[in-house]
Amino acid sequence: MTIRHVSGTGQFVSGEYHFWVQNVSHSNGTGGSFEATNAHVAVGQDDQQLASFSIRDASEPPSRDIWYVVKILIDSDGNVMLTTVQQFEDGSPSTIL
């Protein structure tokens, strides 16, 4: 995930963003689980990495369908505040996040 400014304005789209990963292979009944992966998420701004999150550090049972990684708060000047969530949650392909 890379956070960039709006082309031509130098401003960022301010707001609260949530980064989720859905395990589609588990949700659709094919049996895959997060336990079998070594997934990670990197959050960057322009050319700088702000944080990296490993699925191995998430709480709750990895047999759940959704990995809620991080909440990102950004203002129009590009100031970023990350709130680590790192937990698994129940869900399905029709879950609205």
N, CA, C and O of each residue as an XYZ file, in Angstrom:
388
protein
N       0.855     -1.154      0.000
C       0.000      0.000      0.000
C       0.901      1.216      0.000
O       1.798      1.329      0.835
N       0.670      2.116     -0.923
C       1.452      3.339     -0.992
C       0.515      4.528     -0.944
O      -0.481      4.572     -1.665
N       0.831      5.491     -0.096
C       0.038      6.706      0.040
C       0.750      7.800     -0.736
O       1.909      8.112     -0.461
N       0.054      8.382     -1.706
C       0.649      9.430     -2.547
C      -0.265     10.641     -2.571
O      -1.466     10.534     -2.323
N       0.315     11.792     -2.870
C      -0.501     13.004     -2.991
C      -1.255     13.015     -4.312
O      -0.910     12.295     -5.249
N      -2.295     13.847     -4.371
C      -3.092     13.990     -5.581
C      -2.256     14.743     -6.603
O      -1.740     15.823     -6.315
N      -2.126     14.183     -7.777
C      -1.314     14.778     -8.829
C      -1.758     16.208     -9.113
O      -2.944     16.478     -9.300
N      -0.800     17.108     -9.143
C      -1.077     18.499     -9.478
C      -1.437     19.385     -8.304
O      -1.302     20.605     -8.402
N      -1.894     18.812     -7.186
C      -2.292     19.635     -6.047
C      -1.282     19.593     -4.915
O      -1.180     20.547     -4.143
N      -0.539     18.512     -4.804
C       0.379     18.345     -3.698
C      -0.316     17.983     -2.398
O       0.341     17.811     -1.372
N      -1.634     17.867     -2.429
C      -2.414     17.534     -1.240
C      -2.755     16.041     -1.237
O      -2.710     15.373     -2.270
N      -3.091     15.550     -0.069
C      -3.504     14.167      0.089
C      -5.007     14.125      0.348
O      -5.589     15.106      0.812
N      -5.625     13.000      0.050
C      -7.042     12.814      0.361
C      -7.096     12.428      1.839
O      -6.774     11.299      2.208
N      -7.507     13.378      2.676
C      -7.502     13.132      4.115
C      -8.628     12.187      4.502
O      -9.659     12.120      3.832
N      -8.420     11.458      5.592
C      -9.450     10.559      6.082
C      -8.858      9.404      6.843
O      -7.655      9.332      7.092
N      -9.751      8.496      7.207
C      -9.366      7.290      7.928
C      -9.484      6.110      6.971
O     -10.533      5.896      6.363
N      -8.426      5.365      6.844
C      -8.380      4.221      5.949
C      -8.139      2.961      6.773
O      -7.444      2.998      7.788
N      -8.713      1.855      6.333
C      -8.541      0.576      7.015
C      -7.986     -0.416      6.002
O      -8.474     -0.493      4.875
N      -6.982     -1.166      6.393
C      -6.387     -2.144      5.489
C      -6.710     -3.540      5.998
O      -6.315     -3.927      7.097
N      -7.440     -4.288      5.172
C      -7.887     -5.640      5.478
C      -7.359     -6.586      4.401
O      -7.159     -6.184      3.255
N      -7.139     -7.823      4.772
C      -6.795     -8.874      3.816
C      -7.801     -9.993      4.010
O      -7.982    -10.492      5.121
N      -8.453    -10.384      2.929
C      -9.421    -11.476      3.029
C      -8.816    -12.744      2.468
O      -8.241    -12.738      1.379
N      -8.943    -13.825      3.204
C      -8.461    -15.131      2.764
C      -9.560    -15.767      1.916
O     -10.408    -16.493      2.435
N      -9.542    -15.500      0.641
C     -10.585    -15.961     -0.266
C     -10.582    -17.483     -0.377
O     -11.648    -18.086     -0.499
N      -9.424    -18.112     -0.337
C      -9.385    -19.576     -0.469
C     -10.081    -20.247      0.712
O     -10.660    -21.322      0.555
N     -10.032    -19.635      1.879
C     -10.733    -20.206      3.041
C     -12.216    -19.881      2.964
O     -13.053    -20.740      3.242
N     -12.552    -18.648      2.589
C     -13.947    -18.205      2.541
C     -14.777    -18.964      1.514
O     -15.970    -19.191      1.719
N     -14.151    -19.355      0.417
C     -14.931    -20.032     -0.623
C     -14.945    -21.558     -0.454
O     -15.410    -22.282     -1.334
N     -14.435    -22.032      0.678
C     -14.550    -23.451      0.996
C     -13.455    -24.339      0.445
O     -13.575    -25.562      0.519
N     -12.385    -23.772     -0.107
C     -11.317    -24.617     -0.644
C     -10.295    -25.010      0.406
O      -9.358    -25.753      0.114
N     -10.469    -24.514      1.637
C      -9.689    -25.023      2.750
C      -8.394    -24.323      3.091
O      -7.789    -24.673      4.104
N      -7.929    -23.369      2.327
C      -6.685    -22.688      2.665
C      -6.852    -21.841      3.921
O      -7.949    -21.357      4.200
N      -5.785    -21.659      4.674
C      -5.871    -20.814      5.863
C      -4.693    -19.861      5.906
O      -3.678    -20.072      5.243
N      -4.844    -18.808      6.698
C      -3.756    -17.854      6.874
C      -2.534    -18.527      7.486
O      -1.406    -18.095      7.251
N      -2.750    -19.582      8.270
C      -1.643    -20.283      8.927
C      -0.600    -20.772      7.927
O       0.586    -20.854      8.249
N      -1.038    -21.092      6.726
C      -0.146    -21.648      5.715
C       0.630    -20.576      4.953
O       1.428    -20.901      4.074
N       0.407    -19.304      5.281
C       1.076    -18.234      4.544
C       2.148    -17.573      5.383
O       2.215    -17.752      6.599
N       2.963    -16.823      4.723
C       3.954    -15.975      5.386
C       3.704    -14.537      4.925
O       4.639    -13.793      4.630
N       2.430    -14.167      4.870
C       2.031    -12.876      4.317
C       2.528    -11.715      5.176
O       2.677    -11.825      6.393
N       2.778    -10.601      4.492
C       3.094     -9.369      5.200
C       2.541     -8.193      4.408
O       2.323     -8.287      3.200
N       2.323     -7.100      5.097
C       1.805     -5.880      4.496
C       2.795     -4.770      4.811
O       3.208     -4.605      5.959
N       3.174     -4.014      3.797
C       4.049     -2.859      3.979
C       3.249     -1.596      3.674
O       2.525     -1.539      2.680
N       3.380     -0.596      4.526
C       2.730      0.689      4.318
C       3.820      1.697      4.001
O       4.775      1.861      4.761
N       3.664      2.372      2.864
C       4.662      3.338      2.447
C       4.045      4.656      2.033
O       2.870      4.726      1.672
N       4.855      5.697      2.091
C       4.445      7.013      1.616
C       5.547      7.500      0.701
O       6.698      7.646      1.111
N       5.175      7.751     -0.557
C       6.151      8.078     -1.595
C       7.194      6.969     -1.628
O       6.841      5.821     -1.901
N       8.461      7.262     -1.361
C       9.499      6.232     -1.425
C       9.923      5.728     -0.052
O      10.918      5.011      0.059
N       9.193      6.085      0.983
C       9.558      5.708      2.347
C       8.601      4.671      2.914
O       7.383      4.839      2.848
N       9.150      3.606      3.467
C       8.314      2.613      4.139
C       8.033      3.104      5.554
O       8.952      3.432      6.304
N       6.746      3.150      5.909
C       6.339      3.626      7.227
C       6.221      2.497      8.233
O       6.514      2.682      9.414
N       5.793      1.325      7.774
C       5.614      0.186      8.675
C       5.502     -1.089      7.870
O       5.201     -1.074      6.677
N       5.751     -2.190      8.552
C       5.587     -3.510      7.958
C       4.898     -4.393      8.991
O       5.230     -4.356     10.176
N       3.932     -5.189      8.528
C       3.148     -6.037      9.417
C       3.207     -7.468      8.919
O       2.986     -7.736      7.738
N       3.507     -8.383      9.826
C       3.568     -9.802      9.489
C       2.321    -10.501     10.002
O       1.847    -10.228     11.105
N       1.806    -11.392      9.197
C       0.631    -12.168      9.601
C       0.924    -13.011     10.840
O       0.017    -13.335     11.607
N       2.167    -13.354     11.028
C       2.567    -14.156     12.187
C       2.366    -13.410     13.513
O       2.307    -14.036     14.571
N       2.258    -12.068     13.460
C       2.097    -11.265     14.676
C       0.640    -10.942     14.998
O       0.362    -10.272     15.993
N      -0.286    -11.408     14.172
C      -1.709    -11.113     14.390
C      -2.283    -11.995     15.487
O      -1.828    -13.117     15.708
N      -3.306    -11.458     16.181
C      -3.942    -12.214     17.258
C      -5.234    -12.864     16.784
O      -5.711    -12.603     15.679
N      -5.782    -13.702     17.628
C      -6.995    -14.478     17.343
C      -6.629    -15.665     16.454
O      -5.520    -15.713     15.922
N      -7.525    -16.604     16.286
C      -7.216    -17.790     15.475
C      -7.019    -17.455     13.989
O      -7.879    -16.812     13.387
N      -5.909    -17.879     13.398
C      -5.672    -17.612     11.978
C      -6.599    -18.402     11.057
O      -6.498    -18.290      9.835
N      -7.492    -19.194     11.627
C      -8.456    -19.928     10.809
C      -9.604    -19.029     10.358
O     -10.435    -19.451      9.553
N      -9.663    -17.809     10.860
C     -10.716    -16.868     10.465
C     -10.435    -16.338      9.062
O      -9.340    -16.524      8.531
N     -11.423    -15.680      8.468
C     -11.360    -15.306      7.054
C     -10.711    -13.959      6.750
O     -10.257    -13.733      5.628
N     -10.660    -13.059      7.736
C     -10.197    -11.704      7.458
C      -9.085    -11.325      8.423
O      -9.183    -11.546      9.630
N      -8.030    -10.751      7.867
C      -6.923    -10.227      8.658
C      -7.038     -8.708      8.602
O      -6.782     -8.104      7.561
N      -7.421     -8.090      9.716
C      -7.518     -6.633      9.824
C      -6.148     -6.162     10.276
O      -5.757     -6.393     11.420
N      -5.420     -5.505      9.390
C      -4.005     -5.220      9.610
C      -3.765     -3.902     10.342
O      -3.138     -3.876     11.401
N      -4.270     -2.806      9.769
C      -3.900     -1.491     10.290
C      -4.956     -0.449      9.940
O      -5.623     -0.537      8.909
N      -5.092      0.540     10.822
C      -5.936      1.705     10.557
C      -4.988      2.868     10.268
O      -4.015      3.079     10.991
N      -5.280      3.620      9.205
C      -4.406      4.700      8.768
C      -5.196      6.001      8.786
O      -6.257      6.104      8.170
N      -4.670      6.991      9.496
C      -5.270      8.319      9.526
C      -4.309      9.252      8.816
O      -3.129      9.322      9.160
N      -4.820      9.973      7.817
C      -3.962     10.874      7.045
C      -4.657     12.221      6.891
O      -5.869     12.285      6.687
N      -3.881     13.295      6.989
C      -4.454     14.624      6.759
C      -4.042     15.128      5.380
O      -3.248     14.486      4.693
N      -4.579     16.270      4.978
C      -4.342     16.760      3.611
C      -2.892     17.148      3.370
O      -2.474     17.260      2.217
N      -2.114     17.358      4.429
C      -0.690     17.662      4.268
C       0.158     16.402      4.161
O       1.363     16.480      3.924
N      -0.466     15.244      4.336
C       0.263     13.989      4.209
C       0.797     13.445      5.511
O       1.564     12.482      5.509
N       0.412     14.037      6.621
C       0.818     13.499      7.918
C       0.041     12.213      8.175
O      -1.184     12.181      8.051
N       0.755     11.167      8.531
C       0.156      9.844      8.666
C       0.297      9.349     10.100
O       1.358      9.459     10.715
N      -0.801      8.799     10.617
C      -0.754      8.130     11.912
C      -1.297      6.720     11.714
O      -2.419      6.537     11.242
N      -0.499      5.736     12.075
C      -0.889      4.342     11.942
C      -1.300      3.790     13.299
O      -0.640      4.037     14.309
N      -2.392      3.043     13.312
C      -2.820      2.327     14.500
C      -2.821      0.851     14.158
O      -3.638      0.392     13.360
N      -1.924      0.124     14.752
C      -1.816     -1.310     14.498
C      -3.037     -2.019     15.061
O      -3.425     -1.793     16.207
N      -3.646     -2.886     14.242
C      -4.790     -3.689     14.685
C      -4.345     -5.142     14.812
O      -4.450     -5.727     15.890
N      -3.852     -5.725     13.730
C      -3.275     -7.070     13.723
C      -4.152     -8.137     14.378
O      -3.736     -8.793     15.333
N      -5.366     -8.303     13.856
C      -6.227     -9.363     14.379
C      -7.007    -10.028     13.258
O      -7.271     -9.426     12.217
N      -7.366    -11.266     13.490
C      -8.190    -12.016     12.552
C      -9.643    -11.863     12.949
O      -9.971    -11.788     14.133
N     -10.523    -11.816     11.939
C     -11.946    -11.689     12.189
C     -12.706    -12.629     11.269
O     -12.195    -13.059     10.234
N     -13.938    -12.942     11.664
C     -14.796    -13.773     10.823
C     -15.310    -12.941      9.657
O     -15.449    -11.722      9.763
N     -15.589    -13.603      8.556
C     -16.125    -12.941      7.384
C     -16.438    -13.944      6.305
O     -16.304    -15.152      6.504
N     -16.855    -13.441      5.160
C     -17.160    -14.271      4.004
C     -16.953    -13.417      2.761
O     -16.703    -12.218      2.887
N     -17.050    -13.995      1.554
C     -16.886    -13.194      0.348
C     -17.889    -12.033      0.253
O     -17.643    -11.073     -0.478
N     -19.010    -12.104      0.975
C     -19.978    -11.020      0.909
C     -19.831    -10.010      2.036
O     -20.626     -9.075      2.127
N     -18.825    -10.177      2.903
C     -18.611     -9.240      4.009
C     -18.242     -7.873      3.461
O     -17.355     -7.754      2.615
N     -18.916     -6.854      3.940
C     -18.613     -5.472      3.551
C     -17.701     -4.884      4.627
O     -18.060     -4.833      5.803
N     -16.541     -4.449      4.211
C     -15.561     -3.919      5.168
C     -15.561     -2.415      5.169
O     -14.799     -1.798      5.913
